[in-house]
Amino acid sequence: MEFLWFALIGLAAGWLASQLGRGQGGGLVGMLCLGVVGAIVGGWLFRLLGFAPTNLLGALVTATVGAVIVLWIVRRIPRRR
């Protein structure tokens, strides 16, 4: 059951990050991956700062902040043509 919540929060965080970052769609799998990686990055960053999410909303905020950071980093990587 925890995996299902983790996936749903990741999906929501990926969608929110793509909306905040004016991103292209990326599809369901792309948003899920972005949200899951964002949850890991956000959790690591928030723990460094001394914060820890205690409820569903906190987990969503943490994952979204992490996903926005990941999206920002990915967009800074030059692409080959």
N, C-alpha and C positions, 0 to 999 in steps of 0.2 A: 504494500500500500504506500510506503514511503517513496518508492520509485515512481509511482504514478503521480504523486504530488510534486516530486522533483521535476518530472517531465512537464507537467502542466505549468508550474512556475517558470521553468525554462522557456517554454513556448510563449507564455505571456511576456516574459522579460525580453525575449528576442524580438517579438512584435513591437513592444514599446520602444526598444532601442532603435529599431529600424524606422519607426515613426519619428522619433526625436532627432535622429541623425539624417533625416530626409533620404533614407536609403532606398535602393531598388528592392523589390520584393525578395527574392532569394528562396521563396517557397517555404513550405511547411518544415521540411527537414533543415533547411538553412537557418530558419528562425529558431528551431529547436536547438541546433548545435550552437548558435550564437548565444542563446540564453543559458545553456548548460555551462559553456566555457565562461560566460559572464558571471554565473553564480559562483564558480570556482575562484575567479579573479576577484570578484566583489567580496566574497567571504574572506579571502586572504587579506585583502586591503583593509577591510573593516576590522578584522582581528588585530592588524598592526596598529590601527588607530584606537583600539580599546573598545570597540563596539561589537555587539553580537545581536543578531535578530532573535527575537523571542516569540514571534508569531508569524502568521502567514503574510501579513502586510510588510513586516520587516524583511522577510525572506524575498519578497517580490521587489522591494526597493533595493536591497543588496544586489540581487541578480541583475536588475535593470542598470544600476550604476556600473557594475562590472561589464555588462554587455555593451554599454555605451563606450567604455574605455577600450574594450577589445575592438569595437567597430572603428573607433578613432585611430587605433594603432594600425589596423589592417588597411585603412585608407591612406596611410602615410607610406606604405610600402609601394615603391614604383613597380609598374607592370610592364612587362615586355610586350612588344607588338609584333 
